[in-house]
C-alpha cells in the first residue's frame, strides 16, 4: 500500500527567554518560516528545537516549541505526494 505525504499546518506554543514582552514578541516573529529541530537526532535539521525541559532547567533553549501541538488542517493548496522509500 503506498504512503502519501501531505503538508499540514501545525499550531504550537513557543517559550521564549526575553527581557520584556516586546522582545519576546520580536523573537517570536523571527521564528516564522524556520525549520524545526527534533531533539532525537533523527537526521532532521533546523534551528527551533521542540523541547520538554522545565522552565527552571538551565539547558532550556532561548527559543523553543512545546512538544504539545495541534494539527490545524491541511495546508491550502496541498496535494498528496507519494512518499519515496
C-alpha positions in Angstrom: 0.0 0.0 0.0 1.5 3.4 -0.9 2.3 6.1 1.6 1.5 9.7 0.8 2.9 12.9 2.3 0.6 15.8 2.8 1.6 19.2 4.1 -0.4 20.2 7.2 -0.5 23.4 9.4 0.6 22.8 13.0 -0.2 25.2 15.9 2.3 25.2 18.7 3.2 27.2 21.8 6.6 28.9 21.8 8.6 29.5 25.0 11.0 32.4 24.7 13.5 33.8 27.2 13.5 37.6 26.8 13.9 40.7 29.0 10.4 42.1 28.0 7.1 41.1 26.3 8.1 43.3 23.4 11.5 41.5 23.0 9.7 38.1 23.3 7.2 39.1 20.5 10.1 40.2 18.3 11.9 36.9 18.8 8.6 35.0 18.2 8.0 36.9 14.9 11.5 35.9 13.8 10.7 32.2 14.2 8.4 32.4 11.2 9.4 30.0 8.4 12.2 28.5 10.5 12.9 24.8 10.3 12.0 22.7 13.4 14.7 20.5 15.0 13.6 17.2 16.6 15.9 16.6 19.5 16.2 12.8 18.9 18.9 13.1 16.3 16.6 11.8 13.7 18.7 13.4 10.9 16.3 16.4 10.5 17.9 19.7 10.9 16.7 23.1 11.8 17.1 25.9 14.3 13.9 25.8 16.5 14.0 22.9 19.0 11.0 21.1 20.3 11.7 20.9 24.0 10.0 19.5 27.1 12.6 20.8 29.6 11.3 22.5 32.7 11.3 26.3 32.8 13.9 26.3 35.6 16.3 24.0 33.6 19.4 25.9 32.7 19.5 23.9 29.4 16.1 25.3 28.3 16.9 26.9 24.9 16.4 30.7 24.4 13.5 29.8 22.0 11.8 26.5 21.8 8.4 24.9 20.9 6.3 22.9 23.3 6.0 19.2 22.3 2.2 19.5 22.6 0.9 20.7 19.2 -2.4 20.7 17.3 -2.8 19.9 13.6 -4.8 22.9 12.4 -5.6 21.5 9.0 -4.2 20.7 5.6 -2.1 23.4 4.1 -4.1 25.4 1.4 -3.3 24.0 -2.0 -1.5 20.9 -0.6 -1.6 17.9 -2.8 -0.8 14.3 -1.7 2.6 13.2 -3.0 3.6 9.5 -3.0 6.4 9.1 -0.4 9.7 7.7 -1.7 11.3 5.0 0.3 
